Amino acid sequence: MFDALTDRLSSVFDRLSGRGVLSEKDIDEALREVRVALLEADVALPVVRDFIAKAKEKAAGQDVIRSIRPADQVVKITYDGLVEMLGGEGGAEGLNISLNPPTVILMAGLQGSGKTTTAAKLGLKLGKDRKKVLLASLDTRRPAAMEQLATLAAAAGVDSLPIVAGQSAPDIARRAMSAAKLQGYDILILDTAGRTTLDEAMMSEAAEIARIANPSETLLVADSLTGQDAVRTAKAFH
């Protein structure tokens, strides 16, 4: 996606760079190409409209039109806008770590989205930040899901909740909460079963787990190729 976007934008800006002065028509044509490039990259239409409106307002300013290299200014405006759209120079916000441990982090997402490996990676990072971390698998459906998380937790150097056969996901959540409190863990990461948003029973289970755990953070794990459907998935899980 980013390669295609880079190629498209590069061709737009190459055409601009040879011009000493930019007219409003030049800017409109360039931003029209940027708009098409973003839409082809599966950026949501409302986001594209907002991006183009802000870019056009800045690019049409007299300081840009009269600058020595106006094309470079338009390139910078587009670049800065893309950075802002993706979260800004500072990146995403940090995790909400509770002042009263344990901080509960609930992992949610569709089947096969990578929740279990992401939970382990998160445990590894927080462990390196000198946090005492407990990972707990609430996935009672996927074969060997609990064993997978236990193996990954060991590799990450953090603890995992002992497996007790036959327990339901809500019961495991209650046991994990109790263990985290009694054993003085800073962070409890709950790895839920993957589900489809059409499965009402599993979505109800996810809601029950959220009520039990009252997490400080609920992290939706989505495949990077999901595209705009990630928005609908997030709304369904909210």
Backbone as CSV, one residue per row, in Angstrom:
resi,resn,N_x,N_y,N_z,CA_x,CA_y,CA_z,C_x,C_y,C_z
1,MET,0.819,-1.197,0.000,0.000,0.000,0.000,0.860,1.257,0.000
2,PHE,1.854,1.303,0.912,2.697,2.490,1.015,3.593,2.641,-0.206
3,ASP,4.026,1.518,-0.810,4.838,1.592,-2.026,4.046,2.226,-3.158
4,ALA,2.796,1.769,-3.318,1.942,2.320,-4.374,1.661,3.795,-4.136
5,LEU,1.432,4.147,-2.877,1.167,5.545,-2.527,2.406,6.401,-2.802
6,THR,3.576,5.883,-2.451,4.835,6.605,-2.695,5.042,6.859,-4.183
7,ASP,4.833,5.832,-5.006,5.022,5.971,-6.459,4.083,7.014,-7.041
8,ARG,2.831,6.961,-6.592,1.829,7.895,-7.133,2.155,9.339,-6.733
9,LEU,2.493,9.537,-5.466,2.802,10.889,-5.000,4.085,11.409,-5.630
10,SER,5.067,10.529,-5.815,6.337,10.957,-6.426,6.111,11.496,-7.832
11,SER,5.238,10.822,-8.591,4.973,11.289,-9.958,4.271,12.646,-9.953
12,VAL,3.400,12.853,-8.968,2.710,14.149,-8.850,3.707,15.265,-8.572
13,PHE,4.594,15.031,-7.613,5.513,16.075,-7.200,6.638,16.292,-8.210
14,ASP,6.974,15.263,-8.975,7.971,15.430,-10.035,7.469,16.417,-11.084
15,ARG,6.188,16.360,-11.383,5.612,17.288,-12.362,5.601,18.716,-11.832
16,LEU,5.424,18.860,-10.530,5.387,20.202,-9.936,6.768,20.832,-9.845
17,SER,7.769,19.995,-9.623,9.100,20.512,-9.273,9.739,21.347,-10.367
18,GLY,9.324,21.148,-11.614,9.942,21.909,-12.701,9.359,23.294,-12.875
19,ARG,8.372,23.624,-12.079,7.702,24.919,-12.251,8.180,25.912,-11.197
20,GLY,8.550,27.077,-11.655,9.043,28.081,-10.721,7.929,28.722,-9.921
21,VAL,6.766,28.866,-10.559,5.617,29.483,-9.894,4.428,28.539,-10.020
22,LEU,3.702,28.390,-8.937,2.521,27.532,-8.957,1.254,28.373,-8.969
23,SER,0.335,28.024,-9.854,-0.972,28.668,-9.857,-1.917,27.862,-8.974
24,GLU,-3.069,28.441,-8.693,-4.064,27.716,-7.905,-4.511,26.459,-8.646
25,LYS,-4.530,26.545,-9.992,-4.903,25.383,-10.804,-3.884,24.254,-10.636
26,ASP,-2.574,24.618,-10.601,-1.530,23.608,-10.395,-1.742,22.878,-9.066
27,ILE,-2.031,23.657,-8.022,-2.228,23.079,-6.693,-3.451,22.176,-6.680
28,ASP,-4.549,22.623,-7.320,-5.768,21.817,-7.378,-5.515,20.488,-8.080
29,GLU,-4.781,20.535,-9.196,-4.498,19.307,-9.943,-3.629,18.355,-9.125
30,ALA,-2.632,18.926,-8.445,-1.747,18.090,-7.631,-2.518,17.436,-6.493
31,LEU,-3.354,18.206,-5.811,-4.107,17.659,-4.685,-5.186,16.682,-5.156
32,ARG,-5.669,16.867,-6.365,-6.623,15.892,-6.918,-5.933,14.540,-7.090
33,GLU,-4.686,14.580,-7.568,-3.913,13.340,-7.718,-3.621,12.707,-6.354
34,VAL,-3.316,13.542,-5.375,-3.078,13.043,-4.016,-4.350,12.385,-3.485
35,ARG,-5.486,13.019,-3.763,-6.780,12.467,-3.316,-7.008,11.081,-3.907
36,VAL,-6.777,10.942,-5.200,-6.964,9.643,-5.863,-5.996,8.611,-5.286
37,ALA,-4.747,9.032,-5.061,-3.743,8.112,-4.518,-4.163,7.587,-3.142
38,LEU,-4.691,8.465,-2.299,-5.114,8.060,-0.963,-6.324,7.128,-1.026
39,LEU,-7.265,7.431,-1.906,-8.444,6.571,-2.036,-8.053,5.193,-2.569
40,GLU,-7.112,5.157,-3.515,-6.651,3.866,-4.039,-5.904,3.068,-2.975
41,ALA,-5.341,3.776,-1.998,-4.643,3.111,-0.892,-5.596,2.714,0.227
42,ASP,-6.926,2.837,-0.034,-7.970,2.399,0.891,-8.079,3.280,2.124
43,VAL,-7.718,4.555,1.987,-7.953,5.510,3.066,-9.432,5.921,3.007
44,ALA,-10.077,6.010,4.152,-11.507,6.310,4.206,-11.799,7.688,3.606
45,LEU,-12.919,7.785,2.877,-13.277,9.022,2.179,-13.367,10.238,3.107
46,PRO,-14.018,10.139,4.288,-14.062,11.325,5.167,-12.669,11.791,5.591
47,VAL,-11.748,10.837,5.798,-10.378,11.190,6.176,-9.687,11.908,5.023
48,VAL,-9.893,11.404,3.794,-9.282,12.015,2.608,-9.812,13.433,2.407
49,ARG,-11.114,13.600,2.543,-11.704,14.937,2.352,-11.119,15.944,3.337
50,ASP,-11.012,15.536,4.587,-10.460,16.426,5.615,-8.999,16.742,5.319
51,PHE,-8.246,15.721,4.911,-6.829,15.895,4.596,-6.643,16.885,3.450
52,ILE,-7.398,16.695,2.361,-7.264,17.562,1.177,-7.675,18.999,1.492
53,ALA,-8.741,19.165,2.274,-9.201,20.514,2.627,-8.136,21.271,3.403
54,LYS,-7.508,20.587,4.362,-6.450,21.244,5.149,-5.226,21.545,4.291
55,ALA,-4.854,20.577,3.436,-3.680,20.767,2.576,-3.899,21.913,1.595
56,LYS,-5.098,21.986,1.022,-5.386,23.039,0.056,-5.336,24.412,0.712
57,GLU,-5.873,24.503,1.920,-5.863,25.789,2.641,-4.428,26.276,2.865
58,LYS,-3.553,25.343,3.267,-2.157,25.724,3.512,-1.402,25.981,2.212
59,ALA,-1.647,25.155,1.197,-0.910,25.265,-0.060,-1.283,26.523,-0.841
60,ALA,-2.510,27.006,-0.643,-2.970,28.186,-1.368,-2.550,29.484,-0.694
61,GLY,-1.878,29.395,0.446,-1.437,30.595,1.157,-0.401,31.372,0.361
62,GLN,-0.390,32.669,0.534,0.516,33.532,-0.241,1.985,33.217,0.039
63,ASP,2.304,32.784,1.263,3.696,32.456,1.583,4.201,31.309,0.724
64,VAL,3.312,30.378,0.394,3.699,29.245,-0.450,3.801,29.677,-1.906
65,ILE,2.778,30.397,-2.386,2.742,30.817,-3.790,3.972,31.659,-4.139
66,ARG,4.407,32.525,-3.209,5.507,33.446,-3.480,6.867,32.911,-3.051
67,SER,6.908,31.701,-2.490,8.184,31.170,-2.018,9.092,30.831,-3.199
68,ILE,10.390,30.678,-2.892,11.376,30.418,-3.942,11.108,29.090,-4.631
69,ARG,10.768,28.072,-3.846,10.467,26.753,-4.407,9.080,26.304,-3.929
70,PRO,8.028,26.833,-4.548,6.672,26.518,-4.083,6.343,25.027,-4.147
71,ALA,6.900,24.310,-5.143,6.624,22.877,-5.250,7.108,22.140,-4.008
72,ASP,8.295,22.541,-3.505,8.816,21.911,-2.294,7.911,22.178,-1.096
73,GLN,7.336,23.365,-1.071,6.423,23.705,0.021,5.178,22.823,-0.010
74,VAL,4.666,22.561,-1.201,3.487,21.708,-1.338,3.820,20.280,-0.920
75,VAL,5.018,19.811,-1.300,5.464,18.485,-0.888,5.516,18.399,0.632
76,LYS,6.077,19.431,1.270,6.194,19.436,2.733,4.813,19.460,3.394
77,ILE,3.902,20.246,2.846,2.548,20.316,3.403,1.879,18.941,3.334
78,THR,2.046,18.257,2.209,1.465,16.922,2.051,2.103,15.939,3.023
79,TYR,3.425,15.997,3.111,4.150,15.098,4.026,3.695,15.327,5.465
80,ASP,3.678,16.579,5.894,3.277,16.891,7.272,1.847,16.425,7.544
81,GLY,0.983,16.571,6.532,-0.404,16.138,6.696,-0.520,14.630,6.849
82,LEU,0.291,13.890,6.087,0.275,12.425,6.194,0.779,11.973,7.557
83,VAL,1.824,12.618,8.054,2.358,12.278,9.375,1.299,12.526,10.450
84,GLU,0.630,13.675,10.346,-0.415,14.007,11.322,-1.562,12.999,11.251
85,MET,-1.931,12.594,10.037,-3.040,11.656,9.849,-2.731,10.296,10.473
86,LEU,-1.444,9.918,10.486,-1.039,8.624,11.027,-0.693,8.680,12.513
87,GLY,-0.948,9.828,13.159,-0.747,9.889,14.591,0.253,10.919,15.059
88,GLY,0.878,11.631,14.133,1.811,12.679,14.525,3.215,12.162,14.742
89,GLU,4.162,13.077,14.907,5.570,12.727,15.088,5.796,11.891,16.333
90,GLY,4.979,12.123,17.363,5.161,11.404,18.618,4.604,9.991,18.600
91,GLY,3.892,9.641,17.508,3.323,8.295,17.427,2.082,8.170,18.295
92,ALA,1.735,6.947,18.583,0.517,6.682,19.359,0.712,7.039,20.832
93,GLU,-0.402,7.189,21.515,-0.338,7.460,22.947,0.160,6.224,23.691
94,GLY,0.752,6.457,24.855,1.218,5.343,25.667,0.064,4.615,26.324
95,LEU,0.369,3.460,26.893,-0.656,2.690,27.589,-1.098,3.403,28.856
96,ASN,-2.356,3.216,29.196,-2.900,3.787,30.424,-2.591,2.837,31.581
97,ILE,-1.472,3.086,32.259,-1.056,2.237,33.373,-1.699,2.749,34.654
98,SER,-2.496,1.916,35.294,-3.232,2.306,36.490,-2.288,2.576,37.666
99,LEU,-2.674,3.538,38.500,-1.894,3.833,39.710,-2.106,2.750,40.764
100,ASN,-3.213,2.029,40.646,-3.511,0.942,41.584,-3.417,-0.395,40.852
101,PRO,-2.264,-1.051,40.937,-2.096,-2.307,40.200,-3.039,-3.391,40.721
102,PRO,-3.352,-4.394,39.898,-2.798,-4.575,38.547,-3.553,-3.787,37.476
103,THR,-2.802,-3.285,36.482,-3.411,-2.714,35.289,-3.855,-3.876,34.406
104,VAL,-5.125,-3.886,34.027,-5.653,-4.972,33.195,-5.719,-4.512,31.737
105,ILE,-5.099,-5.294,30.851,-5.125,-5.019,29.418,-5.867,-6.164,28.736
106,LEU,-6.949,-5.831,28.046,-7.773,-6.837,27.381,-7.482,-6.828,25.883
107,MET,-7.080,-7.990,25.356,-6.801,-8.118,23.926,-8.055,-8.622,23.224
108,ALA,-8.493,-7.917,22.189,-9.692,-8.304,21.447,-9.389,-8.303,19.953
109,GLY,-10.225,-9.015,19.203,-10.027,-9.021,17.760,-10.661,-10.213,17.089
110,LEU,-10.605,-10.205,15.758,-11.181,-11.291,14.982,-10.263,-12.504,14.998
111,GLN,-10.778,-13.602,14.506,-9.994,-14.827,14.442,-8.777,-14.634,13.538
112,GLY,-7.620,-15.087,14.031,-6.416,-15.042,13.213,-5.784,-13.676,13.057
113,SER,-6.171,-12.727,13.901,-5.632,-11.369,13.752,-4.273,-11.197,14.426
114,GLY,-3.871,-12.156,15.267,-2.555,-12.077,15.896,-2.570,-11.623,17.344
115,LYS,-3.686,-11.840,18.042,-3.801,-11.382,19.432,-2.784,-12.050,20.360
116,THR,-2.621,-13.363,20.208,-1.768,-14.100,21.141,-0.308,-13.671,21.022
117,THR,0.190,-13.577,19.800,1.581,-13.141,19.615,1.750,-11.675,20.031
118,THR,0.725,-10.865,19.779,0.802,-9.457,20.189,0.811,-9.343,21.714
119,ALA,0.013,-10.171,22.380,-0.007,-10.169,23.844,1.375,-10.500,24.397
120,ALA,2.041,-11.484,23.790,3.379,-11.869,24.245,4.396,-10.763,23.987
121,LYS,4.293,-10.119,22.830,5.210,-9.011,22.515,5.011,-7.858,23.502
122,LEU,3.758,-7.606,23.832,3.453,-6.546,24.795,4.010,-6.920,26.173
123,GLY,3.869,-8.193,26.537,4.435,-8.658,27.802,5.939,-8.505,27.834
124,LEU,6.594,-8.808,26.721,8.050,-8.659,26.617,8.464,-7.210,26.830
125,LYS,7.768,-6.287,26.160,8.104,-4.863,26.290,7.892,-4.365,27.713
126,LEU,6.756,-4.709,28.298,6.455,-4.240,29.650,7.400,-4.877,30.669
127,GLY,7.801,-6.120,30.419,8.779,-6.764,31.295,10.114,-6.028,31.262
128,LYS,10.501,-5.578,30.076,11.748,-4.810,29.947,11.627,-3.450,30.635
129,ASP,10.395,-2.975,30.772,10.153,-1.710,31.485,10.049,-1.939,32.996
130,ARG,10.499,-3.118,33.449,10.535,-3.467,34.870,9.151,-3.609,35.494
131,LYS,8.199,-4.045,34.691,6.865,-4.336,35.208,6.737,-5.844,35.430
132,LYS,6.042,-6.220,36.498,5.769,-7.630,36.748,4.490,-7.988,35.995
133,VAL,4.632,-8.870,34.992,3.545,-9.119,34.041,3.015,-10.546,34.153
134,LEU,1.684,-10.663,34.097,1.029,-11.969,34.052,0.175,-12.035,32.790
135,LEU,0.411,-13.075,31.972,-0.406,-13.315,30.783,-1.411,-14.420,31.083
136,ALA,-2.639,-14.245,30.627,-3.669,-15.264,30.842,-4.443,-15.496,29.560
137,SER,-4.543,-16.749,29.136,-5.313,-17.088,27.936,-6.745,-17.415,28.313
138,LEU,-7.677,-16.723,27.670,-9.100,-16.982,27.870,-9.693,-17.676,26.649
139,ASP,-8.808,-18.187,25.792,-9.240,-18.816,24.544,-9.480,-20.307,24.793
140,THR,-10.731,-20.643,25.047,-11.089,-22.034,25.329,-11.509,-22.774,24.068
141,ARG,-11.447,-22.112,22.916,-11.963,-22.696,21.681,-10.868,-23.187,20.734
142,ARG,-9.854,-22.387,20.519,-8.815,-22.778,19.563,-7.898,-23.834,20.180
143,PRO,-7.671,-24.933,19.484,-6.809,-25.990,20.027,-5.413,-25.471,20.376
144,ALA,-4.957,-25.792,21.581,-3.609,-25.453,22.065,-3.359,-23.949,22.175
145,ALA,-4.418,-23.140,22.191,-4.243,-21.692,22.310,-3.593,-21.332,23.646
146,MET,-4.032,-21.982,24.711,-3.484,-21.692,26.033,-2.024,-22.118,26.124
147,GLU,-1.720,-23.285,25.552,-0.332,-23.759,25.558,0.560,-22.823,24.736
148,GLN,0.008,-22.291,23.642,0.780,-21.358,22.813,1.151,-20.110,23.611
149,LEU,0.181,-19.562,24.333,0.467,-18.351,25.112,1.470,-18.648,26.222
150,ALA,1.358,-19.805,26.859,2.301,-20.176,27.918,3.723,-20.269,27.366
151,THR,3.855,-20.853,26.170,5.168,-20.981,25.534,5.742,-19.608,25.175
152,LEU,4.903,-18.752,24.621,5.356,-17.414,24.230,5.704,-16.569,25.463
153,ALA,4.922,-16.722,26.532,5.197,-15.984,27.763,6.556,-16.381,28.324
154,ALA,6.845,-17.683,28.327,8.139,-18.164,28.815,9.270,-17.594,27.975
155,ALA,9.074,-17.547,26.658,10.097,-17.000,25.770,10.295,-15.506,26.012
156,ALA,9.211,-14.822,26.409,9.282,-13.378,26.669,9.792,-13.069,28.075
157,GLY,9.927,-14.113,28.908,10.430,-13.903,30.255,9.403,-13.371,31.228
158,VAL,8.106,-13.641,30.955,7.048,-13.199,31.864,6.209,-14.423,32.253
159,ASP,5.369,-14.257,33.265,4.585,-15.379,33.781,3.279,-15.555,33.008
160,SER,2.763,-16.772,33.058,1.442,-17.052,32.479,0.593,-17.761,33.526
161,LEU,-0.702,-17.557,33.442,-1.631,-18.173,34.387,-1.663,-19.680,34.149
162,PRO,-1.510,-20.497,35.209,-1.575,-21.955,35.027,-2.887,-22.374,34.376
163,ILE,-2.804,-23.367,33.495,-3.973,-23.841,32.760,-4.792,-24.798,33.632
164,VAL,-6.095,-24.541,33.714,-7.021,-25.438,34.416,-8.070,-25.869,33.394
165,ALA,-8.085,-27.147,33.068,-8.992,-27.645,32.033,-10.447,-27.507,32.458
166,GLY,-11.298,-27.190,31.474,-12.741,-27.176,31.706,-13.329,-25.869,32.178
167,GLN,-12.494,-24.873,32.481,-13.030,-23.594,32.944,-13.537,-22.763,31.764
168,SER,-14.578,-21.984,32.019,-15.085,-21.067,30.994,-14.212,-19.821,30.959
169,ALA,-14.322,-19.055,29.873,-13.524,-17.841,29.741,-13.789,-16.839,30.880
170,PRO,-15.052,-16.585,31.260,-15.293,-15.668,32.385,-14.673,-16.170,33.691
171,ASP,-14.730,-17.494,33.915,-14.140,-18.049,35.135,-12.611,-17.878,35.129
172,ILE,-12.007,-18.052,33.975,-10.551,-17.855,33.868,-10.212,-16.392,34.145
173,ALA,-11.063,-15.492,33.657,-10.829,-14.061,33.890,-10.867,-13.758,35.388
174,ARG,-11.838,-14.332,36.082,-11.933,-14.115,37.538,-10.703,-14.682,38.249
175,ARG,-10.264,-15.869,37.834,-9.089,-16.491,38.460,-7.836,-15.663,38.185
176,ALA,-7.736,-15.136,36.974,-6.573,-14.317,36.612,-6.551,-13.023,37.419
177,MET,-7.719,-12.408,37.598,-7.800,-11.176,38.380,-7.362,-11.432,39.816
178,SER,-7.831,-12.533,40.390,-7.483,-12.877,41.768,-5.989,-13.141,41.912
179,ALA,-5.427,-13.910,40.964,-3.998,-14.229,41.013,-3.145,-12.977,40.877
180,ALA,-3.557,-12.087,39.980,-2.780,-10.863,39.755,-2.754,-9.988,41.008
181,LYS,-3.878,-9.920,41.692,-3.955,-9.097,42.903,-3.170,-9.732,44.057
182,LEU,-3.382,-11.030,44.257,-2.752,-11.712,45.391,-1.233,-11.809,45.237
183,GLN,-0.751,-11.925,44.004,0.677,-12.133,43.778,1.418,-10.859,43.367
184,GLY,0.736,-9.737,43.459,1.401,-8.451,43.287,1.881,-8.133,41.879
185,TYR,1.117,-8.511,40.878,1.500,-8.192,39.497,1.147,-6.747,39.160
186,ASP,2.015,-6.126,38.362,1.742,-4.759,37.902,0.763,-4.770,36.729
187,ILE,0.935,-5.755,35.864,0.156,-5.819,34.621,-0.449,-7.209,34.455
188,LEU,-1.742,-7.249,34.082,-2.406,-8.487,33.712,-2.901,-8.332,32.283
189,ILE,-2.436,-9.211,31.391,-2.863,-9.171,29.991,-3.779,-10.359,29.733
190,LEU,-5.017,-10.077,29.355,-6.011,-11.112,29.076,-6.140,-11.305,27.569
191,ASP,-5.800,-12.492,27.117,-5.853,-12.826,25.690,-7.148,-13.575,25.404
192,THR,-8.111,-12.910,24.766,-9.414,-13.522,24.516,-9.404,-14.335,23.224
193,ALA,-10.426,-15.159,23.062,-10.555,-15.971,21.849,-10.904,-15.085,20.664
194,GLY,-10.378,-15.438,19.494,-10.756,-14.723,18.278,-12.211,-15.018,17.950
195,ARG,-12.880,-14.046,17.411,-14.300,-14.227,17.137,-14.682,-13.433,15.903
196,THR,-15.814,-13.768,15.319,-16.358,-12.950,14.246,-17.397,-12.030,14.869
197,THR,-17.540,-10.851,14.292,-18.497,-9.893,14.862,-19.932,-10.354,14.642
198,LEU,-20.143,-11.405,13.822,-21.490,-11.929,13.596,-21.897,-12.943,14.654
199,ASP,-20.919,-13.407,15.445,-21.176,-14.438,16.446,-21.651,-13.769,17.736
200,GLU,-22.963,-13.710,17.925,-23.525,-12.978,19.063,-23.121,-13.596,20.395
201,ALA,-23.064,-14.935,20.455,-22.708,-15.599,21.715,-21.287,-15.236,22.138
202,MET,-20.357,-15.233,21.174,-18.967,-14.927,21.507,-18.785,-13.444,21.821
203,MET,-19.548,-12.585,21.141,-19.457,-11.158,21.447,-20.034,-10.874,22.833
204,SER,-21.077,-11.611,23.217,-21.639,-11.474,24.569,-20.621,-11.930,25.607
205,GLU,-19.894,-13.002,25.286,-18.847,-13.486,26.190,-17.764,-12.419,26.362
206,ALA,-17.380,-11.777,25.260,-16.364,-10.719,25.325,-16.838,-9.572,26.211
207,ALA,-18.111,-9.233,26.077,-18.678,-8.158,26.902,-18.684,-8.554,28.381
208,GLU,-18.994,-9.813,28.667,-18.991,-10.282,30.056,-17.576,-10.231,30.642
209,ILE,-16.590,-10.644,29.851,-15.191,-10.593,30.305,-14.792,-9.155,30.612
210,ALA,-15.204,-8.235,29.755,-14.889,-6.820,29.970,-15.515,-6.309,31.259
211,ARG,-16.742,-6.764,31.562,-17.393,-6.340,32.813,-16.647,-6.895,34.023
212,ILE,-16.209,-8.134,33.928,-15.489,-8.766,35.041,-14.143,-8.093,35.277
213,ALA,-13.404,-7.858,34.186,-12.028,-7.376,34.297,-11.929,-5.863,34.450
214,ASN,-12.944,-5.126,33.926,-12.901,-3.665,33.948,-11.514,-3.158,33.513
215,PRO,-11.098,-3.485,32.290,-9.729,-3.199,31.865,-9.407,-1.713,31.757
216,SER,-8.150,-1.368,32.056,-7.678,0.004,31.837,-7.518,0.274,30.351
217,GLU,-7.154,-0.776,29.609,-6.982,-0.672,28.163,-7.631,-1.872,27.485
218,THR,-8.367,-1.626,26.416,-8.826,-2.694,25.540,-8.175,-2.465,24.189
219,LEU,-7.328,-3.408,23.773,-6.579,-3.247,22.534,-7.176,-4.138,21.451
220,LEU,-7.618,-3.518,20.365,-8.139,-4.263,19.233,-6.977,-4.583,18.296
221,VAL,-6.736,-5.865,18.089,-5.658,-6.304,17.201,-6.257,-6.607,15.841
222,ALA,-5.741,-5.962,14.805,-6.284,-6.149,13.455,-5.150,-6.387,12.467
223,ASP,-5.426,-7.199,11.463,-4.458,-7.441,10.406,-4.206,-6.141,9.642
224,SER,-2.959,-5.902,9.275,-2.613,-4.636,8.607,-3.252,-4.506,7.232
225,LEU,-3.739,-5.594,6.648,-4.383,-5.549,5.338,-5.901,-5.406,5.441
226,THR,-6.415,-5.217,6.657,-7.865,-5.145,6.857,-8.485,-3.964,6.141
227,GLY,-7.765,-2.840,6.099,-8.297,-1.651,5.445,-9.416,-1.009,6.235
228,GLN,-10.368,-0.409,5.502,-11.422,0.352,6.166,-12.349,-0.520,7.009
229,ASP,-12.351,-1.811,6.775,-13.207,-2.699,7.555,-12.806,-2.695,9.033
230,ALA,-11.566,-2.274,9.321,-11.119,-2.190,10.712,-11.996,-1.231,11.519
231,VAL,-12.511,-0.191,10.865,-13.382,0.767,11.560,-14.678,0.087,11.981
232,ARG,-15.268,-0.688,11.056,-16.514,-1.400,11.387,-16.263,-2.446,12.476
233,THR,-15.118,-3.100,12.408,-14.771,-4.099,13.428,-14.641,-3.423,14.792
234,ALA,-13.971,-2.278,14.828,-13.785,-1.563,16.089,-15.130,-1.141,16.683
235,LYS,-16.037,-0.665,15.851,-17.353,-0.258,16.338,-18.121,-1.459,16.894
236,ALA,-17.988,-2.611,16.232,-18.685,-3.805,16.701,-18.162,-4.276,18.044
237,PHE,-16.851,-4.133,18.247,-16.242,-4.593,19.502,-16.428,-3.578,20.630
238,HIS,-16.731,-2.329,20.306,-16.813,-1.290,21.335,-17.928,-1.669,22.304
